[in-house]
Amino acid sequence: MAELSKANKEKIEQLQLIEQNISALIAQKQQFQAQILETESALSELKTTKKAFKIIGNIMVQSTSYSLKKELSSKKEMLELRVKAIEKQEQNLRKKASDIQKEVLKGMEN
């Protein structure tokens, strides 16, 4: 009986670790989603303006609207791919956590 209890404790520790990982992934995903919103906002602003500027280091330089749109669109695509990858990781971790949780509950019943 003590052996089962030890196994359950280890699984519960695993569950806690997985939950921490999920929380970290959610925080990352939120950061990327915020960057996507900023990028979309910048892209919509570029549609209404004739002059475009971008910041490089500590200076602001004039750039073509076309090149900035291209750059921002590329950045947005990359961010969306990262969000999808994080969502996939999150989904896998949630499934793993669910499986471990079932094992723990089964172990407690015996």
C-alpha positions in Angstrom: 0.0 0.0 0.0 2.9 2.4 0.8 4.4 1.7 -2.6 1.2 2.8 -4.3 1.1 5.9 -2.3 4.7 6.7 -3.3 3.8 6.2 -7.0 0.7 8.5 -6.6 2.9 11.2 -5.0 5.3 11.1 -7.9 2.4 11.3 -10.4 0.9 14.2 -8.5 4.3 16.0 -8.6 4.4 15.3 -12.4 0.9 16.8 -12.6 2.1 20.0 -10.8 5.0 20.3 -13.1 2.8 19.9 -16.2 0.5 22.6 -14.8 3.4 24.9 -14.4 4.5 24.2 -17.9 1.0 24.9 -19.2 0.9 28.2 -17.3 4.2 29.2 -18.9 3.0 28.3 -22.3 -0.2 30.4 -21.8 1.9 33.4 -20.8 4.0 33.0 -23.9 1.0 32.6 -26.1 -0.5 35.8 -24.6 2.7 37.7 -25.4 2.7 36.5 -29.0 -1.0 37.3 -29.3 -0.4 40.9 -28.1 2.4 41.2 -30.6 0.1 40.0 -33.3 -2.5 42.7 -32.3 0.2 45.4 -32.4 1.4 44.2 -35.9 -2.2 44.2 -37.2 -2.7 47.7 -35.8 0.5 48.8 -37.5 -0.6 47.2 -40.8 -4.0 49.0 -40.7 -2.3 52.3 -40.0 0.0 51.8 -43.0 -3.1 51.6 -45.2 -4.1 55.2 -44.3 -0.7 56.9 -44.4 1.6 58.0 -47.1 4.8 58.4 -45.1 6.1 55.4 -43.1 8.8 55.3 -40.5 10.4 52.5 -38.6 12.6 52.5 -35.6 16.1 50.9 -35.8 17.9 50.9 -32.5 17.6 54.5 -31.2 16.8 56.2 -34.5 13.7 56.5 -36.6 14.1 56.2 -40.4 11.7 56.7 -43.2 10.8 53.6 -45.2 8.5 52.7 -48.0 5.0 51.7 -47.0 5.4 48.6 -49.2 8.5 47.3 -47.5 7.1 47.9 -44.0 3.9 46.0 -45.0 5.9 43.1 -46.3 8.1 43.1 -43.1 5.1 43.3 -40.8 3.1 40.7 -42.7 6.1 38.3 -42.4 6.4 39.0 -38.7 2.7 38.4 -38.2 2.9 35.1 -40.0 5.8 34.0 -37.8 4.0 35.0 -34.7 0.8 33.1 -35.8 3.0 30.0 -36.4 4.5 30.3 -32.9 1.0 30.6 -31.4 -0.2 27.5 -33.2 2.9 25.6 -32.1 2.3 26.7 -28.5 -1.4 25.7 -28.7 -0.3 22.2 -29.9 2.2 21.9 -27.0 -0.5 23.1 -24.6 -3.0 20.5 -26.0 -0.4 17.7 -25.6 0.4 18.7 -22.0 -3.3 18.9 -21.1 -3.9 15.4 -22.5 -0.9 14.1 -20.6 -2.1 15.8 -17.4 -5.6 14.3 -17.9 -4.0 10.8 -18.4 -1.9 11.1 -15.2 -4.9 12.4 -13.3 -6.9 9.3 -14.3 -4.0 7.1 -13.2 -3.8 8.8 -9.8 -7.6 8.5 -9.3 -7.4 4.8 -10.3 -4.5 4.3 -7.9 -6.5 5.9 -5.1 -9.5 3.6 -5.7 -7.4 0.5 -5.3 
